[in-house]
Amino acid sequence: MQVNNLSSTHLTVRSDLHTKNGTAAGADGNPVTKIKLPHVGGHEGVGRIVALGPGCGSDLEIGGLVGIRFASRICRRCESCLAGQEQYCVKSTNHLHHEDGSFQEYIALDADYLTILPEDVDPKIIGPVLCAGVTAYKAVLNTNIRAGNWLVVVGAGGGLGHLAVQYAKAQGALVIGVDAGDKRDFVLGLGATEFIDFTTTDPVKTVHEITGLGAQAVVVTAGSARAFAHACDMLRVGGSLSCVGIPPGRPVLETPICTIVIKGLRVTGSLIGSLKECMEAVDLVRRGVVKPEIKVRGFRELPQVYEEMEKGDIAGRVVLQVAK
């Protein structure tokens, strides 16, 4: 079953840049090589249904607002799917590597795994939530943060980071944003309690000065090896590190095993989220609790946007307007 010819507004994210450059990493840390070629990028986007294939459910209708997410198809029968963790489906395909994505005016999608969106949301605002938003939301949930706890977001001014700041704040956390100094006002404006400029200050030392014993949680959204190296050193006893950004190559955490054992630290990875978690992330945006910072650009500007991404010049999220 498919939904055909989805006319849409789409966005670009760093993962597509890695795929384009051949630096997208697989589970073993090596570059992903099984990529459909030629390939149309774009793994998150929003649009309206303009045609329905045979056998589509009654909950779908022409003109309905729907979303494109990272995962394009799942088996619905494996252990992960049955556990509500279908992002780990062993037979899944995705719009990054296996199927053409949202950088096109029309797209055919699997009707049974479509994200049906509420009509009262702005497509341009909700687009970034379908991958970046749910990824940030899931990363915060994975820390088991509680209201009043300190949570550090490394890369707080970026596309993932600025959403993680807000989703953490929605959980009642006291957020410390870490990024370059030019992102200070932006990050504090998102609701962060404190900001650390990593270019002029030692983040580990400053986190301990602010929190006393260290933070209860750290979420690293930056795709930088340096950002991960000493992230565990920001944590207090029993703290959680949630890893989100994927640096190129095969970088490692520079934390002694004895430190993890003696302090009882918890290290977890976060790969997007389930459809249920996606809709929870969408609802927080719909209710105005989380507000993605976006800039709408024309699709022809994609090469320039990629250049700005590589330089780290983008705060928030860029949305590409593909169709009028």
C-alpha positions as CSV (number, residue, x, y, z in Angstrom):
1,M,0.0,0.0,0.0
2,Q,1.3,3.4,-0.9
3,V,0.4,7.0,-0.7
4,N,1.5,8.4,-4.1
5,N,2.6,11.9,-5.3
6,L,3.1,13.8,-2.1
7,S,3.5,17.5,-2.9
8,S,5.4,19.0,-0.1
9,T,7.6,21.3,1.9
10,H,10.9,19.7,2.9
11,L,14.0,20.3,4.9
12,T,17.6,19.4,5.0
13,V,19.6,17.9,7.8
14,R,23.2,17.0,8.5
15,S,22.6,13.3,8.0
16,D,21.8,13.9,4.4
17,L,25.1,15.9,4.1
18,H,27.0,12.8,5.5
19,T,25.2,10.6,2.9
20,K,26.0,13.0,0.1
21,N,29.7,13.1,1.2
22,G,29.9,9.3,1.7
23,T,30.7,9.7,5.4
24,A,27.4,8.4,6.8
25,A,28.5,5.8,9.5
26,G,26.9,2.4,10.1
27,A,26.7,0.5,13.3
28,D,30.3,-0.7,13.0
29,G,31.6,2.8,12.6
30,N,32.5,2.3,9.0
31,P,30.9,4.4,6.2
32,V,27.6,3.0,4.8
33,T,28.1,1.6,1.3
34,K,24.7,0.1,0.5
35,I,23.1,3.3,-0.8
36,K,20.6,3.3,-3.6
37,L,22.1,5.2,-6.5
38,P,21.1,7.4,-8.1
39,H,19.6,8.7,-4.9
40,V,17.2,11.6,-4.0
41,G,18.1,12.9,-0.5
42,G,15.8,14.2,2.3
43,H,14.6,12.1,5.2
44,E,12.2,14.4,6.9
45,G,9.4,16.5,5.3
46,V,5.8,17.4,5.3
47,G,3.2,17.5,2.5
48,R,-0.4,16.8,1.5
49,I,-1.7,13.6,-0.2
50,V,-2.6,14.2,-3.8
51,A,-3.3,10.5,-4.7
52,L,-4.0,7.2,-3.0
53,G,-3.0,3.7,-4.2
54,P,-5.2,0.7,-3.7
55,G,-5.8,-0.7,-0.2
56,C,-5.1,2.5,1.7
57,G,-6.8,2.8,5.1
58,S,-9.9,4.9,5.7
59,D,-7.9,7.2,7.9
60,L,-6.1,8.6,4.8
61,E,-7.7,11.0,2.4
62,I,-6.8,13.3,-0.4
63,G,-5.5,16.6,0.9
64,G,-4.5,15.1,4.3
65,L,-1.4,16.5,6.0
66,V,1.3,13.8,6.4
67,G,4.9,13.5,7.3
68,I,8.0,11.8,5.8
69,R,10.4,10.3,8.5
70,F,13.7,8.6,8.5
71,A,12.3,5.1,8.3
72,S,10.4,4.4,5.1
73,R,9.2,0.8,5.7
74,I,9.3,-1.7,8.6
75,C,8.3,-5.4,8.9
76,R,5.9,-5.0,11.9
77,R,6.8,-8.6,13.0
78,C,10.3,-8.6,14.4
79,E,11.1,-8.3,18.1
80,S,11.8,-4.6,17.8
81,C,8.6,-3.8,15.9
82,L,6.5,-5.8,18.4
83,A,8.2,-4.0,21.3
84,G,7.4,-0.5,19.9
85,Q,11.0,0.1,19.0
86,E,10.5,-0.2,15.2
87,Q,13.4,2.2,14.5
88,Y,15.6,-0.8,15.1
89,C,13.6,-3.1,12.8
90,V,16.1,-5.6,11.2
91,K,14.3,-5.4,7.9
92,S,13.6,-1.7,7.8
93,T,14.4,0.7,5.0
94,N,15.0,4.4,5.2
95,H,15.0,7.5,3.2
96,L,18.7,8.2,3.8
97,H,20.1,5.2,2.1
98,H,17.5,2.8,0.6
99,E,14.7,4.9,-0.9
100,D,14.4,8.3,-2.4
101,G,13.5,11.0,0.0
102,S,11.8,14.4,0.3
103,F,14.0,16.5,-1.9
104,Q,11.5,16.1,-4.7
105,E,8.1,17.5,-5.5
106,Y,6.2,14.2,-5.4
107,I,7.0,11.0,-3.5
108,A,5.5,7.6,-3.0
109,L,5.2,6.4,0.5
110,D,4.1,3.3,2.5
111,A,0.6,4.1,3.7
112,D,0.8,1.7,6.7
113,Y,3.8,3.6,8.2
114,L,2.8,7.1,7.3
115,T,2.9,9.9,9.9
116,I,-0.6,11.4,9.9
117,L,-0.4,14.9,11.2
118,P,-3.0,17.2,12.9
119,E,-4.4,19.8,10.5
120,D,-3.7,22.7,12.9
121,V,0.1,22.6,12.6
122,D,2.3,24.7,10.3
123,P,4.0,22.3,7.9
124,K,7.2,24.4,7.9
125,I,7.4,24.3,11.7
126,I,6.5,20.6,12.1
127,G,8.9,19.3,9.4
128,P,12.0,19.4,11.6
129,V,10.2,17.5,14.3
130,L,9.9,14.3,12.3
131,C,13.5,13.4,12.6
132,A,15.5,16.0,14.5
133,G,12.7,16.6,17.0
134,V,11.9,13.0,17.8
135,T,15.6,12.3,18.0
136,A,16.1,15.1,20.5
137,Y,13.0,14.1,22.4
138,K,14.1,10.4,22.6
139,A,17.6,11.4,23.7
140,V,16.2,13.4,26.6
141,L,13.8,10.5,27.6
142,N,16.7,8.1,27.5
143,T,18.4,10.0,30.4
144,N,15.5,9.4,32.7
145,I,15.8,13.0,33.7
146,R,13.6,14.4,36.5
147,A,12.2,17.8,37.2
148,G,14.8,20.0,38.9
149,N,17.8,17.9,37.6
150,W,20.7,19.4,35.7
151,L,21.0,18.4,32.1
152,V,23.8,19.5,29.8
153,V,23.2,19.8,26.0
154,V,26.4,19.8,24.1
155,G,25.9,21.5,20.7
156,A,22.9,23.4,22.2
157,G,22.6,25.9,19.3
158,G,22.4,23.4,16.5
159,G,19.5,21.8,14.7
160,L,19.3,18.9,17.2
161,G,20.6,20.7,20.2
162,H,18.2,23.6,20.2
163,L,15.3,21.1,20.2
164,A,17.0,19.0,23.0
165,V,17.2,22.1,25.1
166,Q,13.5,22.7,24.8
167,Y,12.4,19.1,25.2
168,A,14.6,18.8,28.4
169,K,13.1,22.0,29.7
170,A,9.6,20.5,29.0
171,Q,10.6,17.6,31.3
172,G,11.4,20.1,34.1
173,A,15.2,19.9,33.7
174,L,17.6,22.8,34.5
175,V,19.4,23.0,31.2
176,I,23.1,24.0,30.6
177,G,23.8,24.7,27.0
178,V,27.3,24.2,25.6
179,D,28.2,25.8,22.3
180,A,30.3,28.5,20.7
181,G,30.0,32.0,22.2
182,D,28.0,33.4,19.3
183,K,25.1,31.0,20.2
184,R,24.8,32.3,23.8
185,D,21.8,34.6,23.3
186,F,20.0,32.1,21.1
187,V,20.5,29.2,23.6
188,L,19.5,31.2,26.6
189,G,16.5,32.5,24.7
190,L,15.4,28.8,24.3
191,G,15.1,28.6,28.0
192,A,18.5,27.3,29.1
193,T,19.4,28.2,32.6
194,E,23.1,28.5,32.0
195,F,25.4,28.7,28.9
196,I,29.0,27.6,28.5
197,D,31.2,28.8,25.6
198,F,33.4,25.8,24.9
199,T,35.8,27.9,22.9
200,T,36.9,30.0,25.9
201,T,36.0,27.9,28.9
202,D,36.6,24.3,30.1
203,P,33.0,22.8,30.0
204,V,33.8,20.0,32.4
205,K,35.1,22.4,35.1
206,T,32.3,24.9,34.5
207,V,29.6,22.3,34.7
208,H,30.9,21.2,38.1
209,E,31.1,24.8,39.3
210,I,27.5,25.4,38.4
211,T,26.1,22.1,39.7
212,G,28.4,21.2,42.5
213,L,28.5,17.4,42.1
214,G,28.1,17.4,38.3
215,A,25.0,17.1,36.1
216,Q,22.5,14.3,36.3
217,A,22.5,14.0,32.5
218,V,24.4,15.0,29.4
219,V,23.0,14.9,25.9
220,V,25.6,15.3,23.1
221,T,24.0,16.4,19.9
222,A,27.2,17.7,18.2
223,G,28.8,15.6,15.5
224,S,32.2,16.2,16.9
225,A,34.7,13.7,18.4
226,R,35.9,16.4,20.8
227,A,32.3,16.9,22.1
228,F,32.1,13.3,23.2
229,A,35.6,12.7,24.4
230,H,35.1,13.9,28.0
231,A,31.4,14.2,28.2
232,C,31.2,11.6,31.0
233,D,33.4,13.8,33.2
234,M,30.5,16.3,33.5
235,L,28.3,13.7,35.2
236,R,27.8,13.1,38.9
237,V,27.4,9.7,40.5
238,G,24.6,7.7,38.7
239,G,24.5,10.2,35.8
240,S,23.5,9.4,32.3
241,L,25.2,10.2,29.0
242,S,22.9,10.2,25.9
243,C,24.8,10.0,22.7
244,V,23.1,11.5,19.6
245,G,25.4,13.2,17.2
246,I,27.6,10.9,15.1
247,P,31.1,12.2,14.4
248,P,32.9,11.0,11.2
249,G,35.4,8.2,11.5
250,R,35.5,6.0,14.6
251,P,36.0,8.3,17.6
252,V,35.7,6.9,21.2
253,L,34.8,8.1,24.6
254,E,38.0,8.9,26.6
255,T,36.5,7.8,29.9
256,P,38.3,5.1,31.9
257,I,36.1,2.0,32.5
258,C,36.8,2.3,36.2
259,T,35.2,5.8,36.2
260,I,32.0,4.4,34.6
261,V,32.0,1.5,37.1
262,I,32.8,3.4,40.3
263,K,30.5,6.3,39.5
264,G,27.7,4.0,38.3
265,L,27.4,5.9,35.0
266,R,24.9,5.0,32.3
267,V,25.8,5.5,28.6
268,T,23.1,5.2,26.0
269,G,22.7,5.8,22.3
270,S,19.6,7.4,20.7
271,L,18.5,6.6,17.2
272,I,15.4,8.6,16.3
273,G,12.3,7.2,18.0
274,S,9.2,5.2,17.5
275,L,6.1,6.5,15.7
276,K,4.4,6.9,19.1
277,E,7.4,9.0,20.4
278,C,7.3,11.0,17.2
279,M,3.7,12.0,17.8
280,E,4.5,12.9,21.4
281,A,7.2,15.2,20.1
282,V,4.9,16.7,17.5
283,D,2.2,17.4,20.2
284,L,4.7,19.3,22.3
285,V,5.3,21.6,19.3
286,R,1.6,21.8,18.4
287,R,0.9,23.0,22.0
288,G,3.7,25.6,21.8
289,V,5.8,24.0,24.5
290,V,8.7,23.5,22.0
291,K,9.3,25.9,19.2
292,P,11.7,24.9,16.4
293,E,13.8,27.7,15.2
294,I,13.6,27.6,11.4
295,K,14.7,29.5,8.4
296,V,12.9,28.8,5.1
297,R,15.1,28.7,2.0
298,G,14.4,27.9,-1.6
299,F,15.3,24.4,-2.8
300,R,17.8,25.8,-5.2
301,E,19.9,27.0,-2.2
302,L,20.6,23.4,-1.1
303,P,24.3,23.5,-2.2
304,Q,24.8,26.7,-0.2
305,V,23.0,25.3,2.8
306,Y,25.3,22.3,2.8
307,E,28.3,24.6,2.7
308,E,27.0,26.6,5.7
309,M,26.4,23.3,7.6
310,E,30.0,22.2,7.1
311,K,31.2,25.5,8.5
312,G,28.8,25.3,11.4
313,D,27.1,28.6,10.5
314,I,23.5,27.5,11.0
315,A,21.6,28.0,14.2
316,G,18.4,26.0,14.5
317,R,17.0,24.3,11.4
318,V,16.8,25.1,7.7
319,V,13.6,24.2,5.9
320,L,13.7,23.8,2.1
321,Q,10.6,24.9,0.2
322,V,10.4,22.3,-2.6
323,A,6.8,22.9,-3.9
324,K,4.7,26.1,-4.0
